[in-house]
Amino acid sequence: MFTENSRGKFILILSIGCAFLYVVFLQFVSPAFYDPDSYYHIAISNFIKHYGLRYPFDWVQFSVFKNSFSDKDIFFHILNLPFLFFTDNLVLAGKCAFVFNAGLFLLAYAVILRKYLPYGLAAVFLLLPFTSSSFIVYFLQLRSFTLANIFTIVGIYFLIKKRLFGIFIVSLLYTWTHISFFTIVFLALICEVLRSRFDQEFFLKNIYAATAGVVVGFLLHPNFPNNFLSFYLNGIMVPWYSLSGTNVDFGSELLAFGTNVTLVANGALFALSYWSDVPYFLCLNPKDKYINILDPIYMLWPFPREHALLEELSLGKVDKPEVAINKIFKADYGYLHKSEPLYRQLRNSAQYFKIIYEDIEGVVFELVKG
């Protein structure tokens, strides 16, 4: 016979299992990832496998990454490495890495919930986020915020319990995992303000431990000192550009892609007007080079004129796109979505562009010289 305690434990374990199987099913029901960033992350893990922790990022030509690359998610990418030794299929390896990260999140969340709630309520709160479609959409992506959420949850627990060594380690690893790492210091401050309010105690060592972890993590980062520039661009310049009304096209990160485009010409430079296309191509076609990758800030900050020109190109506002693509960006090939105005220009300028691949979504083209 089940006791009340064993019955509650069974319900919690069953809830973990159901949530886990649910997200695994959703992940593998599609042969592709649900977002472009997942392609980037597994590609970077693959680069670490082949080139180590420090390597020149020669895949992009108009980006901070070319000369000052810093892997702001490096710990997350290292955790994904083992799955690349079981298969050469990067998408499959990435999906297996997702399963691992999802399992870690569910276990960490369940353990912390159980510290404060009975089994039944812990099961309810564990499943509650999965009733949100927004949560599911983001949770299914192979991105470092899953690991960052684990560090946030565990870090808050350590702060409450005054576990200084735990706070230090979590803060250090968080610094190697996600650009939001600095929030652990603010959480430490908030925790102590609340502790002083309710317990008449301000445990300053918590703030010291969190700050020390962040500082040591920054200094020991394999891409030091480039990680300072990465933080400056993501943590300071992105909010600044957003507040000033600069169009940096954040929403494109929600696009999804198929897996049926194969590019040609080893070592060629490809022009892609949507920055969010490049993670997909970088993963499945690393033999070629591209203009920019990931957030537009990486091109906008060092190459503002070229970034503006690329936006004008994508909107079909450049009179001679073949000149801009070839003379300014030095590209001989490109990929376009058929919904782009530039695609209509391409169709009307057959003497300059040769379509070498086409499907229902877009075209791969070659510039005709002569």
C-alpha positions as CSV (number, residue, x, y, z in Angstrom):
1,M,0.0,0.0,0.0
2,F,1.2,3.5,-0.8
3,T,1.7,5.8,2.2
4,E,0.8,9.4,1.8
5,N,4.4,10.4,1.5
6,S,5.2,7.7,-1.1
7,R,2.1,8.6,-3.1
8,G,3.1,12.3,-3.2
9,K,6.6,11.3,-4.3
10,F,5.2,9.2,-7.1
11,I,3.0,12.1,-8.3
12,L,6.0,14.4,-8.4
13,I,8.1,11.8,-10.3
14,L,5.2,11.2,-12.7
15,S,4.9,14.9,-13.3
16,I,8.6,15.2,-14.1
17,G,8.3,12.3,-16.4
18,C,5.3,13.6,-18.2
19,A,6.7,17.0,-18.7
20,F,10.0,15.5,-20.0
21,L,8.3,13.2,-22.4
22,Y,6.1,16.0,-23.7
23,V,9.0,18.3,-24.6
24,V,11.0,15.4,-26.1
25,F,8.0,14.5,-28.3
26,L,7.6,18.1,-29.4
27,Q,11.3,18.4,-30.1
28,F,11.6,15.2,-32.2
29,V,8.3,15.5,-34.1
30,S,10.1,17.9,-36.4
31,P,13.3,17.1,-38.3
32,A,14.4,20.8,-37.9
33,F,14.9,23.1,-35.0
34,Y,12.2,25.6,-34.2
35,D,14.4,28.6,-34.3
36,P,17.6,29.8,-36.0
37,D,19.7,30.3,-32.8
38,S,19.6,26.6,-32.1
39,Y,21.5,26.0,-35.3
40,Y,24.1,28.6,-34.2
41,H,24.6,27.0,-30.7
42,I,25.2,23.5,-32.0
43,A,27.5,24.9,-34.7
44,I,29.6,26.7,-32.1
45,S,29.8,23.5,-30.0
46,N,31.0,21.7,-33.1
47,F,33.7,24.4,-33.7
48,I,34.9,23.9,-30.1
49,K,35.1,20.1,-30.8
50,H,37.3,20.7,-33.9
51,Y,39.2,23.9,-33.0
52,G,39.3,24.2,-29.2
53,L,38.1,27.1,-27.0
54,R,40.0,29.8,-28.9
55,Y,39.8,30.1,-32.7
56,P,39.4,32.9,-35.3
57,F,35.8,33.4,-36.4
58,D,36.4,33.8,-40.1
59,W,32.9,32.8,-41.1
60,V,31.6,36.4,-41.0
61,Q,33.2,39.4,-42.7
62,F,31.2,42.4,-41.5
63,S,30.9,41.7,-37.8
64,V,32.6,42.2,-34.4
65,F,33.0,38.4,-34.5
66,K,35.6,38.5,-37.2
67,N,38.4,40.0,-35.1
68,S,37.0,40.1,-31.6
69,F,34.9,37.0,-31.2
70,S,33.8,36.1,-27.7
71,D,31.6,33.0,-26.9
72,K,29.3,34.5,-24.3
73,D,27.6,31.0,-24.0
74,I,30.8,29.0,-23.8
75,F,29.8,26.8,-20.8
76,F,26.5,25.9,-22.5
77,H,28.4,25.0,-25.7
78,I,30.9,22.8,-23.7
79,L,27.9,20.9,-22.1
80,N,26.6,20.1,-25.6
81,L,30.0,18.7,-26.8
82,P,29.5,15.0,-25.8
83,F,26.5,14.6,-28.1
84,L,28.7,15.5,-31.1
85,F,30.8,12.4,-30.6
86,F,27.8,10.1,-31.1
87,T,26.6,11.4,-34.5
88,D,27.9,13.6,-37.4
89,N,24.3,14.9,-37.8
90,L,24.5,18.3,-36.1
91,V,20.7,18.8,-35.9
92,L,20.3,15.3,-34.2
93,A,23.2,16.1,-31.8
94,G,21.5,19.4,-31.0
95,K,18.2,17.8,-30.3
96,C,19.9,15.3,-28.0
97,A,21.6,18.2,-26.2
98,F,18.2,19.8,-25.8
99,V,16.9,16.6,-24.1
100,F,19.9,16.8,-21.7
101,N,19.3,20.5,-20.9
102,A,15.6,20.0,-20.5
103,G,16.1,17.1,-18.1
104,L,18.6,19.2,-16.0
105,F,16.0,22.1,-15.8
106,L,13.2,19.8,-14.7
107,L,15.3,18.1,-12.1
108,A,16.7,21.4,-10.7
109,Y,13.2,23.0,-10.7
110,A,11.6,20.0,-8.9
111,V,14.4,19.8,-6.3
112,I,14.0,23.5,-5.4
113,L,10.2,23.3,-5.4
114,R,10.4,20.3,-3.0
115,K,12.5,22.3,-0.6
116,Y,9.5,24.6,0.1
117,L,6.4,22.7,-1.0
118,P,4.7,19.3,-0.3
119,Y,4.9,16.8,-3.2
120,G,1.5,17.6,-4.6
121,L,2.0,21.3,-4.8
122,A,5.5,20.9,-6.2
123,A,4.0,18.8,-9.0
124,V,1.4,21.5,-9.7
125,F,4.0,24.3,-9.9
126,L,6.3,22.1,-12.0
127,L,3.6,21.6,-14.6
128,L,2.2,25.1,-14.5
129,P,4.7,26.7,-16.9
130,F,3.9,24.1,-19.5
131,T,0.4,25.5,-19.8
132,S,1.9,28.6,-21.5
133,S,2.5,28.4,-25.2
134,S,5.1,31.2,-24.9
135,F,7.0,29.1,-22.4
136,I,6.9,26.0,-24.6
137,V,8.0,27.9,-27.7
138,Y,11.1,29.2,-25.9
139,F,11.8,26.1,-23.9
140,L,12.0,24.0,-27.1
141,Q,14.9,26.1,-28.4
142,L,18.5,24.9,-27.8
143,R,19.6,28.1,-26.2
144,S,21.6,29.0,-23.1
145,F,18.7,30.6,-21.2
146,T,17.6,27.2,-20.1
147,L,20.9,26.7,-18.3
148,A,20.7,30.3,-17.1
149,N,17.3,29.7,-15.6
150,I,18.8,26.7,-13.7
151,F,21.6,29.0,-12.3
152,T,19.0,31.6,-11.3
153,I,16.8,29.2,-9.5
154,V,19.7,27.4,-7.7
155,G,21.4,30.7,-7.1
156,I,18.4,32.2,-5.3
157,Y,18.2,29.1,-3.1
158,F,21.9,29.4,-2.2
159,L,21.4,33.1,-1.4
160,I,18.5,32.3,0.9
161,K,20.6,29.6,2.6
162,K,23.8,31.7,2.7
163,R,25.8,29.0,0.8
164,L,28.8,31.2,-0.1
165,F,30.7,28.6,-2.1
166,G,27.6,27.6,-4.0
167,I,26.9,31.3,-4.8
168,F,30.4,31.8,-6.0
169,I,30.4,28.7,-8.3
170,V,26.9,29.5,-9.7
171,S,27.9,33.1,-10.4
172,L,31.1,32.1,-12.1
173,L,29.4,29.5,-14.4
174,Y,26.5,31.9,-15.1
175,T,29.1,34.4,-16.4
176,W,30.2,31.8,-18.9
177,T,26.6,30.9,-19.8
178,H,24.4,33.9,-20.6
179,I,24.7,37.6,-21.0
180,S,22.2,38.1,-18.1
181,F,24.9,36.9,-15.6
182,F,25.1,40.3,-13.9
183,T,21.5,39.7,-12.5
184,I,22.9,37.3,-9.9
185,V,24.5,40.3,-8.1
186,F,21.2,42.3,-8.2
187,L,19.4,39.2,-6.9
188,A,21.9,39.0,-4.0
189,L,21.2,42.6,-3.2
190,I,17.4,42.1,-3.4
191,C,17.7,39.1,-1.2
192,E,19.6,41.0,1.5
193,V,17.2,43.9,1.4
194,L,14.3,41.5,2.0
195,R,16.3,39.7,4.7
196,S,16.9,43.0,6.5
197,R,13.3,43.9,6.2
198,F,11.9,40.6,7.7
199,D,14.8,39.2,9.7
200,Q,16.7,42.4,10.6
201,E,19.9,41.0,9.1
202,F,21.9,42.1,6.1
203,F,24.3,39.3,5.1
204,L,26.8,41.3,3.0
205,K,29.0,38.2,2.3
206,N,26.3,37.0,-0.2
207,I,26.8,40.0,-2.3
208,Y,30.6,39.6,-2.1
209,A,30.4,36.0,-3.1
210,A,28.2,36.7,-6.1
211,T,30.3,39.7,-7.2
212,A,33.5,37.6,-6.8
213,G,32.1,34.8,-8.9
214,V,31.2,37.2,-11.7
215,V,34.6,39.0,-11.7
216,V,36.6,35.7,-11.6
217,G,34.4,34.3,-14.4
218,F,35.0,37.4,-16.5
219,L,38.8,37.3,-16.0
220,L,39.1,33.5,-16.6
221,H,36.9,33.5,-19.7
222,P,38.7,31.7,-22.5
223,N,38.0,34.7,-24.8
224,F,39.2,37.3,-22.4
225,P,39.4,40.3,-23.0
226,N,37.0,40.1,-26.0
227,N,34.2,39.2,-23.5
228,F,34.3,42.8,-22.3
229,L,33.3,44.0,-25.7
230,S,30.6,41.4,-26.0
231,F,29.1,42.6,-22.7
232,Y,29.4,46.2,-23.7
233,L,27.5,45.6,-27.0
234,N,24.8,43.3,-25.6
235,G,24.4,44.8,-22.1
236,I,24.8,48.5,-22.9
237,M,24.6,49.3,-26.7
238,V,21.5,47.1,-27.5
239,P,19.4,48.8,-24.8
240,W,20.7,52.2,-26.0
241,Y,19.9,51.5,-29.6
242,S,16.5,50.2,-28.7
243,L,15.6,53.3,-26.6
244,S,16.9,55.6,-29.3
245,G,14.6,54.0,-31.9
246,T,17.3,52.4,-34.0
247,N,15.9,49.5,-36.0
248,V,18.0,46.4,-35.0
249,D,15.4,43.9,-36.2
250,F,15.1,41.9,-32.9
251,G,11.9,40.1,-34.0
252,S,13.6,38.1,-36.8
253,E,14.9,35.6,-34.2
254,L,11.5,34.1,-34.1
255,L,11.7,32.8,-37.7
256,A,11.8,29.0,-38.4
257,F,13.5,27.2,-41.3
258,G,13.5,24.0,-43.2
259,T,16.6,21.8,-43.9
260,N,16.6,21.5,-47.7
261,V,19.0,24.2,-48.9
262,T,22.5,23.0,-49.9
263,L,24.9,25.7,-50.9
264,V,27.8,25.5,-53.3
265,A,31.2,27.0,-54.0
266,N,33.7,26.2,-51.2
267,G,35.0,29.4,-49.4
268,A,32.6,31.7,-51.2
269,L,31.1,34.8,-49.5
270,F,27.3,34.7,-49.3
271,A,25.1,37.8,-48.9
272,L,22.1,37.2,-46.7
273,S,20.0,40.2,-45.9
274,Y,18.4,38.6,-42.8
275,W,20.9,38.2,-40.1
276,S,18.8,35.4,-38.6
277,D,19.4,33.2,-41.7
278,V,23.1,32.9,-41.1
279,P,22.9,30.6,-38.0
280,Y,21.1,28.1,-40.1
281,F,23.6,28.3,-42.9
282,L,26.6,28.4,-40.6
283,C,25.5,25.1,-39.0
284,L,24.7,23.2,-42.3
285,N,27.2,25.0,-44.5
286,P,30.3,26.0,-42.6
287,K,32.6,25.8,-45.7
288,D,31.4,29.3,-46.9
289,K,31.5,32.8,-45.4
290,Y,28.7,35.3,-44.6
291,I,28.2,39.0,-44.0
292,N,26.9,39.0,-40.4
293,I,25.5,36.6,-37.8
294,L,23.1,36.8,-34.8
295,D,22.0,40.2,-33.4
296,P,22.4,43.1,-35.8
297,I,24.4,45.0,-33.1
298,Y,27.4,42.9,-34.1
299,M,27.4,44.6,-37.5
300,L,25.8,47.9,-36.7
301,W,28.4,48.9,-34.1
302,P,31.6,48.4,-36.2
303,F,30.1,48.8,-39.7
304,P,27.2,51.3,-39.4
305,R,27.3,52.3,-43.1
306,E,27.3,48.7,-44.4
307,H,24.6,47.8,-41.9
308,A,22.4,50.7,-43.3
309,L,23.2,49.6,-46.8
310,L,22.2,46.0,-46.1
311,E,18.8,47.2,-44.7
312,E,18.3,49.3,-47.9
313,L,19.1,46.3,-50.0
314,S,16.6,44.1,-48.2
315,L,13.9,46.7,-48.7
316,G,14.6,46.9,-52.4
317,K,15.7,50.6,-52.2
318,V,19.1,50.2,-53.8
319,D,19.1,51.0,-57.6
320,K,21.9,48.7,-58.5
321,P,21.9,45.9,-55.9
322,E,24.5,43.9,-57.9
323,V,27.1,46.7,-57.4
324,A,26.4,46.8,-53.6
325,I,26.5,43.0,-53.2
326,N,29.7,42.5,-55.3
327,K,31.7,45.8,-54.8
328,I,30.8,46.7,-51.2
329,F,30.2,43.3,-49.6
330,K,32.5,41.4,-51.9
331,A,30.0,38.6,-52.3
332,D,29.5,36.4,-55.4
333,Y,26.6,34.5,-54.1
334,G,23.5,35.1,-51.9
335,Y,20.3,33.8,-50.5
336,L,16.9,35.6,-50.5
337,H,13.5,34.9,-49.2
338,K,10.9,35.2,-51.9
339,S,8.9,37.7,-49.7
340,E,11.8,40.2,-49.9
341,P,11.5,43.2,-52.2
342,L,15.1,42.5,-53.3
343,Y,13.9,39.2,-54.7
344,R,11.7,41.1,-57.2
345,Q,14.6,43.2,-58.2
346,L,16.6,40.1,-58.7
347,R,13.9,38.7,-61.0
348,N,13.9,41.9,-63.0
349,S,17.7,41.9,-63.4
350,A,18.4,38.5,-64.9
351,Q,21.5,39.8,-66.6
352,Y,23.2,40.3,-63.3
353,F,21.8,37.4,-61.2
354,K,21.6,33.7,-61.9
355,I,19.4,31.5,-59.8
356,I,21.2,28.3,-59.0
357,Y,18.8,26.9,-56.4
358,E,15.1,27.5,-55.7
359,D,12.4,26.2,-53.4
360,I,9.1,27.5,-52.1
361,E,10.8,29.7,-49.5
362,G,13.7,31.3,-51.3
363,V,16.5,31.2,-53.8
364,V,20.3,30.9,-53.9
365,F,21.7,33.1,-56.6
366,E,25.1,33.8,-58.2
367,L,26.2,37.2,-59.5
368,V,26.9,37.2,-63.2
369,K,30.1,38.9,-64.1
370,G,30.9,40.3,-67.4
